[in-house]
Amino acid sequence: MVVLLREIILLITQYSSPNVNYLLTTKENYRYGKEYIDKIKIMYYLKNCEYTEFKKCVNLYDYNDIYKQDLLRLAIKDIPTIWDITYCCGYFNLCIIFELLYNQIYLSDDEIKELNYIFYNCFYKKIQECIVKNNRKETIININKSRILTSLRKDFVGYNKRIRSKVLYTIE
């Protein structure tokens, strides 16, 4: 029987069947299991566009750069759409991509073009221009000045058609 910390048990039960058996574990297994759970957690937040939780995970846990690059690839490949109040105009939800780029995770230009050509042509260079290394306030000021980065701006209120609710993403 495995005994795990309460938060890990809660996470495992969220992502697994109810028939999971928990066994006693060593520190090494715990560290590996916790690292694995942390990766599952951030992947879940990426897929469900939960920006605030994603941001907490990126800043709280120590993921290696290769894994962060994989997250960036996934985020760029499948950028979700958020809508204005009329549901007539859609915008790329760039919050998660911004957070990874702000944390100095990069891919080659060719790879980004291959993953999402529209994102590369319209948004990538503009986000790069707005980012001021290690100065989030200045970065946010630059983003709020940019007209093309609408979904990242402080005053933007988007709507998720799938869950039919207001979505507030503040990158601050």
Residue frames as a rotation matrix with the C-alpha (Angstrom) as fourth column:
MET 1
0.575 0.818 0.000 0.00
0.818 -0.575 0.000 0.00
0.000 0.000 -1.000 0.00
VAL 2
-0.457 -0.734 0.502 1.36
0.728 -0.634 -0.263 3.48
0.511 0.245 0.824 -0.93
VAL 3
0.435 0.517 -0.737 0.90
0.809 -0.583 0.069 6.48
-0.394 -0.627 -0.672 1.34
LEU 4
-0.363 -0.508 0.781 1.29
0.802 -0.596 -0.016 9.83
0.474 0.621 0.624 -0.42
LEU 5
-0.916 0.018 -0.400 0.88
0.206 -0.836 -0.509 13.44
-0.344 -0.549 0.762 0.66
ARG 6
-0.100 0.991 -0.090 -2.67
0.439 -0.037 -0.898 14.77
-0.893 -0.129 -0.431 0.59
GLU 7
0.187 0.196 -0.963 -2.13
-0.595 -0.757 -0.270 17.15
-0.781 0.624 -0.024 -2.36
ILE 8
-0.752 -0.494 -0.436 -0.61
-0.649 0.440 0.621 14.39
-0.115 0.750 -0.651 -4.47
ILE 9
-0.764 0.550 0.337 -3.43
0.450 0.829 -0.333 12.01
-0.462 -0.103 -0.881 -3.64
LEU 10
0.167 0.862 -0.479 -5.94
0.092 -0.497 -0.863 14.68
-0.982 0.100 -0.162 -4.66
LEU 11
-0.095 -0.277 -0.956 -4.12
-0.872 -0.441 0.214 15.26
-0.481 0.854 -0.199 -7.95
ILE 12
-0.958 -0.288 0.004 -3.84
-0.257 0.859 0.443 11.56
-0.131 0.423 -0.897 -8.72
THR 13
-0.467 0.847 0.253 -7.53
0.541 0.500 -0.676 11.05
-0.699 -0.179 -0.692 -8.06
GLN 14
0.181 0.518 -0.836 -8.37
-0.384 -0.745 -0.545 13.89
-0.905 0.420 0.064 -10.42
TYR 15
-0.016 -0.323 -0.946 -6.51
-0.993 -0.106 0.052 12.25
-0.117 0.941 -0.319 -13.30
SER 16
-0.882 -0.371 -0.291 -6.99
-0.408 0.910 0.074 8.55
0.237 0.184 -0.954 -12.66
SER 17
-0.091 0.863 -0.498 -9.63
-0.092 0.490 0.867 5.91
0.992 0.125 0.035 -12.16
PRO 18
0.405 0.329 0.853 -11.17
-0.819 -0.285 0.499 5.38
0.407 -0.901 0.154 -8.71
ASN 19
0.983 0.025 -0.184 -9.49
0.034 0.950 0.311 1.96
0.182 -0.312 0.932 -8.38
VAL 20
0.231 -0.964 0.135 -5.96
-0.264 -0.195 -0.944 3.36
0.937 0.182 -0.300 -7.83
ASN 21
0.798 -0.093 -0.596 -4.08
0.565 0.462 0.684 1.75
0.212 -0.882 0.421 -4.93
TYR 22
0.595 -0.609 0.524 -1.66
-0.540 -0.786 -0.301 3.91
0.595 -0.104 -0.797 -2.95
LEU 23
0.647 -0.472 -0.599 1.53
0.598 0.801 0.014 2.33
0.473 -0.368 0.801 -1.57
LEU 24
0.726 -0.530 -0.438 4.25
0.167 -0.482 0.860 3.44
-0.667 -0.698 -0.261 0.82
THR 25
0.832 -0.416 0.368 6.98
0.348 -0.125 -0.929 5.17
0.432 0.901 0.041 -1.10
THR 26
0.071 -0.888 -0.454 10.60
0.960 -0.062 0.272 6.14
-0.270 -0.455 0.848 -0.65
LYS 27
0.178 -0.077 -0.981 11.88
0.094 -0.991 0.095 9.71
-0.980 -0.109 -0.169 -0.88
GLU 28
-0.817 -0.559 -0.142 13.26
-0.111 -0.089 0.990 8.98
-0.566 0.824 0.011 -4.33
ASN 29
-0.610 0.676 0.412 9.95
0.785 0.445 0.432 7.63
0.109 0.587 -0.802 -5.59
TYR 30
0.290 0.716 -0.635 8.16
0.760 -0.575 -0.302 10.56
-0.582 -0.395 -0.711 -3.98
ARG 31
-0.235 -0.459 -0.857 10.43
-0.135 -0.858 0.496 13.08
-0.963 0.232 0.139 -5.73
TYR 32
-0.983 -0.114 0.144 9.94
0.111 0.252 0.961 11.34
-0.146 0.961 -0.235 -9.07
GLY 33
-0.319 0.943 0.093 6.18
0.947 0.314 0.067 11.07
0.034 0.110 -0.993 -8.49
LYS 34
0.238 0.373 -0.897 5.89
0.500 -0.838 -0.216 14.70
-0.832 -0.397 -0.386 -7.43
GLU 35
-0.629 -0.537 -0.563 7.86
-0.236 -0.558 0.796 15.83
-0.741 0.633 0.225 -10.49
TYR 36
-0.894 0.344 0.286 5.58
0.434 0.505 0.746 13.75
0.112 0.791 -0.601 -12.70
ILE 37
0.029 0.951 -0.309 2.44
0.971 -0.100 -0.218 15.12
-0.238 -0.294 -0.926 -11.01
ASP 38
-0.046 -0.117 -0.992 3.74
0.131 -0.985 0.110 18.69
-0.990 -0.125 0.061 -11.41
LYS 39
-0.931 -0.316 -0.184 4.19
-0.152 -0.124 0.981 18.05
-0.332 0.941 0.067 -15.13
ILE 40
-0.556 0.810 0.185 0.68
0.806 0.473 0.354 16.64
0.200 0.346 -0.917 -15.39
LYS 41
0.097 0.594 -0.798 -0.67
0.748 -0.573 -0.335 19.65
-0.656 -0.565 -0.500 -13.50
ILE 42
-0.364 -0.289 -0.885 0.93
-0.203 -0.903 0.378 22.24
-0.909 0.317 0.270 -15.80
MET 43
-0.995 0.051 0.089 -0.13
0.101 0.325 0.940 20.28
0.019 0.944 -0.328 -18.89
TYR 44
-0.256 0.958 -0.127 -3.70
0.964 0.243 -0.108 20.23
-0.072 -0.150 -0.986 -17.57
TYR 45
0.138 0.270 -0.953 -3.63
0.371 -0.906 -0.203 24.01
-0.918 -0.325 -0.225 -17.07
LEU 46
-0.772 -0.457 -0.442 -2.18
-0.255 -0.413 0.874 24.52
-0.582 0.788 0.203 -20.55
LYS 47
-0.877 0.435 0.205 -4.86
0.439 0.547 0.713 22.39
0.198 0.715 -0.670 -22.22
ASN 48
0.051 0.964 -0.260 -7.69
0.997 -0.033 0.072 24.03
0.060 -0.263 -0.963 -20.26
CYS 49
-0.149 -0.204 0.968 -6.33
0.436 -0.892 -0.121 27.57
0.887 0.404 0.222 -20.67
GLU 50
0.844 0.345 -0.412 -6.16
0.507 -0.257 0.823 28.22
0.178 -0.903 -0.391 -16.93
TYR 51
0.372 -0.751 0.546 -3.64
0.159 -0.528 -0.834 31.03
0.915 0.397 -0.077 -17.13
THR 52
0.429 -0.219 0.877 -3.38
-0.794 -0.554 0.250 31.99
0.431 -0.803 -0.411 -13.45
GLU 53
0.832 -0.117 0.542 -2.75
-0.250 0.793 0.555 28.39
-0.495 -0.597 0.631 -12.38
PHE 54
0.765 -0.577 0.288 -0.32
0.580 0.422 -0.697 27.89
0.280 0.700 0.657 -15.28
LYS 55
0.391 -0.607 0.692 1.60
-0.246 -0.793 -0.557 31.01
0.887 0.048 -0.460 -14.27
LYS 56
0.619 -0.122 0.776 1.83
-0.781 0.017 0.625 29.81
-0.089 -0.992 -0.085 -10.66
CYS 57
0.879 -0.259 0.401 3.21
0.220 0.965 0.140 26.45
-0.423 -0.035 0.905 -11.78
VAL 58
0.633 -0.669 0.390 5.79
0.445 -0.098 -0.890 27.98
0.634 0.737 0.235 -14.14
ASN 59
0.226 -0.536 0.814 7.06
-0.512 -0.776 -0.369 30.25
0.829 -0.333 -0.449 -11.37
LEU 60
0.580 0.101 0.808 6.76
-0.808 0.199 0.555 27.77
-0.105 -0.975 0.197 -8.49
TYR 61
0.776 -0.223 0.589 8.13
0.111 0.969 0.221 24.51
-0.621 -0.106 0.777 -9.89
ASP 62
-0.036 -0.900 -0.434 11.50
-0.675 -0.298 0.675 23.90
-0.737 0.317 -0.597 -11.47
TYR 63
0.841 0.299 0.451 10.83
0.150 0.672 -0.725 22.40
-0.520 0.678 0.520 -14.90
ASN 64
-0.249 -0.956 0.155 13.79
0.472 0.020 0.881 21.77
-0.846 0.292 0.447 -17.17
ASP 65
-0.381 0.028 -0.924 14.14
-0.526 -0.829 0.191 23.91
-0.761 0.559 0.330 -20.30
ILE 66
-0.986 0.027 -0.165 13.42
-0.121 0.560 0.819 21.03
0.114 0.828 -0.549 -22.66
TYR 67
-0.486 0.863 -0.141 10.06
0.859 0.440 -0.262 20.45
-0.164 -0.248 -0.955 -21.00
LYS 68
-0.070 0.428 -0.901 9.28
0.182 -0.882 -0.434 24.18
-0.981 -0.195 -0.017 -21.09
GLN 69
-0.736 -0.224 -0.639 10.12
-0.560 -0.327 0.761 24.21
-0.379 0.918 0.115 -24.80
ASP 70
-0.880 0.475 0.023 7.70
0.435 0.785 0.441 21.30
0.191 0.398 -0.897 -25.28
LEU 71
-0.158 0.836 -0.526 5.03
0.749 -0.246 -0.615 23.33
-0.643 -0.491 -0.587 -23.48
LEU 72
-0.284 -0.018 -0.959 5.73
-0.342 -0.932 0.119 26.29
-0.896 0.362 0.259 -25.75
ARG 73
-0.980 -0.074 -0.186 5.45
-0.200 0.360 0.911 24.05
0.000 0.930 -0.367 -28.82
LEU 74
-0.568 0.821 -0.053 2.06
0.823 0.568 -0.025 22.78
0.010 -0.058 -0.998 -27.66
ALA 75
-0.060 0.548 -0.834 0.85
0.459 -0.727 -0.511 26.27
-0.886 -0.414 -0.208 -26.81
ILE 76
-0.507 -0.204 -0.838 1.86
-0.529 -0.694 0.489 27.66
-0.681 0.690 0.244 -30.21
LYS 77
-0.997 0.078 0.022 0.55
0.068 0.659 0.749 24.70
0.043 0.748 -0.662 -32.17
ASP 78
-0.268 0.960 -0.087 -2.97
0.771 0.268 0.578 24.95
0.578 0.088 -0.812 -30.74
ILE 79
-0.997 -0.079 -0.005 -3.77
0.069 -0.842 -0.535 28.52
0.038 -0.533 0.845 -29.68
PRO 80
-0.326 0.941 -0.087 -7.32
0.915 0.290 -0.282 28.76
-0.240 -0.172 -0.955 -28.30
THR 81
-0.575 0.252 0.778 -9.69
0.316 -0.809 0.495 31.49
0.755 0.531 0.386 -29.38
ILE 82
-0.478 0.533 -0.698 -11.42
0.707 -0.237 -0.666 33.89
-0.520 -0.812 -0.263 -27.02
TRP 83
-0.218 0.568 0.794 -14.25
0.858 -0.277 0.433 36.09
0.466 0.775 -0.427 -28.21
ASP 84
-0.936 0.013 0.351 -15.43
-0.124 -0.948 -0.294 39.65
0.329 -0.319 0.889 -27.71
ILE 85
-0.724 0.667 0.176 -18.76
-0.281 -0.052 -0.958 40.41
-0.630 -0.743 0.225 -26.03
THR 86
0.119 0.815 -0.567 -20.75
-0.919 -0.126 -0.374 39.91
-0.377 0.565 0.734 -29.25
TYR 87
0.137 -0.216 0.967 -19.13
0.036 0.976 0.213 36.53
-0.990 0.005 0.142 -30.03
CYS 88
0.968 0.249 0.017 -18.45
0.042 -0.096 -0.994 37.93
-0.246 0.964 -0.103 -33.52
CYS 89
0.554 -0.832 -0.032 -14.74
-0.552 -0.339 -0.762 38.65
0.623 0.440 -0.646 -33.29
GLY 90
0.945 -0.241 -0.220 -12.25
0.324 0.772 0.546 36.05
0.038 -0.588 0.808 -32.08
TYR 91
0.513 -0.832 0.212 -8.78
-0.801 -0.553 -0.229 36.67
0.308 -0.052 -0.950 -30.68
PHE 92
0.128 -0.587 -0.799 -5.86
0.171 0.807 -0.565 34.36
0.977 -0.064 0.204 -30.04
ASN 93
0.985 0.094 0.146 -5.48
-0.134 -0.120 0.984 33.69
0.110 -0.988 -0.105 -26.33
LEU 94
0.411 -0.911 -0.020 -1.78
-0.002 0.021 -1.000 34.54
0.911 0.411 0.007 -26.03
CYS 95
0.690 -0.093 0.717 -1.44
-0.689 -0.385 0.614 34.57
0.219 -0.918 -0.330 -22.22
ILE 96
0.840 -0.364 0.403 0.25
0.068 0.808 0.586 31.19
-0.539 -0.464 0.703 -21.82
ILE 97
0.546 -0.664 0.511 2.59
0.765 0.145 -0.628 31.79
0.343 0.733 0.587 -24.74
PHE 98
0.516 -0.325 0.793 3.46
-0.266 -0.940 -0.212 35.19
0.814 -0.102 -0.571 -23.31
GLU 99
0.828 -0.164 0.536 4.28
-0.532 0.069 0.844 33.66
-0.176 -0.984 -0.031 -19.91
LEU 100
0.710 -0.593 0.381 6.67
0.562 0.802 0.202 31.13
-0.425 0.071 0.902 -21.45
LEU 101
0.393 -0.569 0.723 8.35
0.636 -0.400 -0.660 33.76
0.664 0.719 0.204 -23.62
TYR 102
0.665 -0.116 0.738 8.64
-0.464 -0.838 0.286 36.12
0.585 -0.533 -0.611 -20.66
ASN 103
0.775 -0.361 0.519 10.40
-0.346 0.445 0.826 33.32
-0.529 -0.819 0.220 -18.76
GLN 104
0.017 -0.877 -0.479 13.05
-0.918 -0.203 0.340 33.18
-0.396 0.435 -0.809 -21.49
ILE 105
-0.134 0.011 0.991 11.85
0.207 0.978 0.017 29.98
-0.969 0.207 -0.133 -23.20
TYR 106
0.089 0.076 -0.993 12.52
-0.810 -0.575 -0.117 30.20
-0.579 0.815 0.010 -26.92
LEU 107
0.381 -0.006 0.924 12.29
0.497 0.845 -0.200 28.13
-0.780 0.536 0.325 -30.08
SER 108
-0.751 -0.655 0.080 13.93
0.393 -0.347 0.852 28.84
-0.530 0.671 0.518 -33.41
ASP 109
-0.400 0.586 -0.704 12.06
-0.640 -0.729 -0.243 31.12
-0.656 0.353 0.667 -35.79
ASP 110
-0.647 0.109 -0.755 11.81
-0.640 0.461 0.615 28.34
0.415 0.881 -0.229 -38.36
GLU 111
-0.879 0.318 -0.355 10.22
0.428 0.854 -0.296 25.99
0.209 -0.412 -0.887 -35.84
ILE 112
-0.534 0.710 -0.458 7.67
0.132 -0.466 -0.875 28.61
-0.835 -0.528 0.155 -34.79
LYS 113
-0.452 0.338 -0.826 6.82
-0.857 -0.422 0.297 29.30
-0.248 0.841 0.480 -38.45
GLU 114
-0.775 0.091 -0.625 6.30
-0.245 0.869 0.431 25.60
0.582 0.487 -0.651 -38.96
LEU 115
-0.823 0.461 -0.331 4.10
0.543 0.470 -0.696 25.23
-0.165 -0.753 -0.637 -35.86
ASN 116
0.296 0.936 -0.188 1.86
0.824 -0.350 -0.446 28.24
-0.483 -0.023 -0.875 -36.51
TYR 117
-0.460 -0.549 0.698 2.66
0.866 -0.450 0.217 30.56
0.195 0.705 0.682 -39.40
ILE 118
0.332 0.672 0.662 -0.11
0.422 -0.733 0.533 33.06
0.844 0.102 -0.527 -38.56
PHE 119
0.893 -0.053 -0.448 1.13
0.426 -0.230 0.875 33.42
-0.150 -0.972 -0.183 -34.98
TYR 120
-0.042 -0.998 -0.038 4.70
0.881 -0.055 0.470 33.93
-0.471 -0.014 0.882 -36.18
ASN 121
-0.431 -0.131 0.893 3.78
0.764 -0.580 0.283 36.58
0.481 0.804 0.350 -38.77
CYS 122
0.252 0.708 0.659 1.30
0.245 -0.706 0.665 38.56
0.936 -0.007 -0.351 -36.70
PHE 123
0.905 0.351 0.241 2.22
-0.147 -0.274 0.950 38.23
0.400 -0.895 -0.196 -33.02
TYR 124
0.654 -0.642 -0.400 5.58
0.750 0.622 0.227 36.63
0.103 -0.448 0.888 -32.24
LYS 125
-0.322 -0.850 0.417 7.86
0.756 -0.496 -0.427 39.54
0.570 0.178 0.802 -33.10
LYS 126
0.076 0.434 0.897 5.52
-0.215 -0.872 0.440 42.02
0.974 -0.227 0.027 -31.44
ILE 127
0.958 0.226 -0.176 5.52
0.093 0.332 0.939 40.03
0.271 -0.916 0.297 -28.18
GLN 128
0.275 -0.942 -0.193 9.32
0.951 0.296 -0.089 39.83
0.141 -0.159 0.977 -28.36
GLU 129
-0.332 -0.375 0.865 9.54
0.370 -0.896 -0.247 43.62
0.868 0.238 0.436 -28.80
CYS 130
0.448 0.637 0.627 7.30
-0.332 -0.533 0.778 44.23
0.830 -0.557 -0.027 -25.78
ILE 131
0.838 -0.117 -0.533 9.19
0.481 0.619 0.621 41.96
0.257 -0.777 0.575 -23.39
VAL 132
0.318 -0.759 0.568 11.69
-0.662 -0.607 -0.441 43.73
0.679 -0.235 -0.695 -21.15
LYS 133
0.015 -0.373 -0.928 13.86
0.277 0.893 -0.355 41.13
0.961 -0.252 0.117 -19.46
ASN 134
-0.460 -0.170 -0.872 13.27
0.840 0.235 -0.489 40.89
0.288 -0.957 0.035 -15.69
ASN 135
-0.939 0.235 -0.252 10.91
-0.107 -0.894 -0.436 43.88
-0.328 -0.382 0.864 -15.70
ARG 136
-0.555 0.787 0.270 7.29
0.825 0.563 0.056 42.77
-0.108 0.253 -0.961 -15.80
LYS 137
0.147 0.639 -0.755 5.84
0.465 -0.719 -0.517 46.25
-0.873 -0.276 -0.403 -15.19
GLU 138
-0.360 -0.372 -0.856 7.64
-0.533 -0.671 0.516 47.72
-0.766 0.642 0.043 -18.18
THR 139
-0.985 0.025 0.169 6.63
0.138 0.694 0.706 44.71
-0.100 0.719 -0.687 -20.27
ILE 140
-0.235 0.972 -0.028 2.96
0.894 0.205 -0.397 45.19
-0.380 -0.118 -0.917 -19.36
ILE 141
0.103 0.198 -0.975 3.16
-0.046 -0.978 -0.204 48.90
-0.994 0.066 -0.092 -20.19
ASN 142
-0.754 -0.458 -0.470 4.57
-0.493 -0.077 0.867 47.99
-0.433 0.885 -0.168 -23.62
ILE 143
-0.830 0.496 0.256 1.82
0.555 0.779 0.290 45.41
-0.055 0.383 -0.922 -24.18
ASN 144
0.036 0.900 -0.435 -0.91
0.715 -0.327 -0.617 47.88
-0.698 -0.289 -0.655 -23.23
LYS 145
-0.144 -0.171 -0.975 0.48
-0.424 -0.879 0.217 50.31
-0.894 0.445 0.054 -25.82
SER 146
-0.956 -0.289 -0.040 0.36
-0.173 0.452 0.875 47.65
-0.235 0.844 -0.482 -28.53
ARG 147
-0.131 0.959 -0.252 -2.85
-0.944 -0.199 -0.264 47.51
-0.303 0.203 0.931 -30.55
ILE 148
-0.069 0.089 -0.994 -2.17
-0.707 0.699 0.111 44.10
0.704 0.710 0.015 -32.02
LEU 149
-0.807 -0.276 -0.521 -1.79
0.138 0.770 -0.623 42.28
0.573 -0.575 -0.584 -28.68
THR 150
-0.206 0.842 0.499 -5.42
-0.635 -0.503 0.586 42.94
0.744 -0.196 0.638 -27.74
SER 151
0.597 0.545 -0.589 -5.97
0.008 0.730 0.684 39.70
0.802 -0.413 0.431 -25.82
LEU 152
-0.120 -0.715 -0.688 -3.01
0.859 0.273 -0.433 40.48
0.498 -0.644 0.582 -23.53
ARG 153
-0.537 -0.115 0.836 -4.08
-0.029 -0.988 -0.154 44.02
0.843 -0.107 0.527 -22.73
LYS 154
-0.993 0.049 -0.112 -5.22
0.111 -0.021 -0.994 45.03
-0.051 -0.999 0.016 -19.29
ASP 155
-0.531 0.829 -0.177 -8.64
-0.659 -0.535 -0.528 46.25
-0.532 -0.164 0.831 -20.44
PHE 156
-0.547 0.308 -0.778 -9.53
-0.621 0.473 0.625 43.20
0.561 0.825 -0.067 -22.56
VAL 157
-0.292 0.542 0.788 -12.50
-0.631 0.511 -0.584 41.09
-0.719 -0.668 0.193 -21.47
GLY 158
-0.706 -0.024 -0.708 -12.93
-0.628 0.484 0.610 37.89
0.328 0.875 -0.357 -23.41
TYR 159
0.239 0.835 0.495 -15.58
-0.883 0.399 -0.246 35.21
-0.403 -0.378 0.833 -23.53
ASN 160
-0.867 -0.460 0.190 -15.20
-0.380 0.859 0.344 31.48
-0.322 0.226 -0.920 -23.84
LYS 161
-0.218 0.826 -0.520 -17.85
-0.907 0.025 0.420 30.07
0.360 0.563 0.744 -26.19
ARG 162
-0.465 -0.027 -0.885 -17.34
-0.036 0.999 -0.012 26.52
0.885 0.026 -0.466 -24.97
ILE 163
-0.624 0.205 -0.754 -18.24
0.769 0.331 -0.546 27.26
0.137 -0.921 -0.365 -21.34
ARG 164
0.100 0.713 0.694 -20.25
0.562 -0.616 0.552 30.42
0.821 0.335 -0.462 -22.16
SER 165
0.725 0.105 -0.681 -18.64
0.660 -0.390 0.642 32.60
-0.199 -0.915 -0.352 -19.56
LYS 166
0.884 -0.428 0.188 -16.50
-0.363 -0.882 -0.300 35.69
0.294 0.197 -0.935 -19.18
VAL 167
0.567 -0.789 -0.239 -12.76
0.813 0.583 0.003 35.08
0.137 -0.195 0.971 -19.11
LEU 168
0.934 -0.325 0.145 -10.48
-0.346 -0.926 0.150 37.57
0.086 -0.191 -0.978 -17.43
TYR 169
0.531 -0.842 -0.094 -6.79
0.828 0.539 -0.158 37.08
0.184 0.005 0.983 -18.08
THR 170
0.931 -0.343 0.126 -4.52
-0.359 -0.924 0.130 39.54
0.071 -0.166 -0.983 -16.40
ILE 171
0.572 -0.781 -0.252 -0.87
0.439 0.550 -0.711 39.03
0.693 0.296 0.657 -17.12
GLU 172
0.323 -0.430 0.843 0.18
-0.592 -0.787 -0.175 41.24
0.739 -0.442 -0.509 -14.23
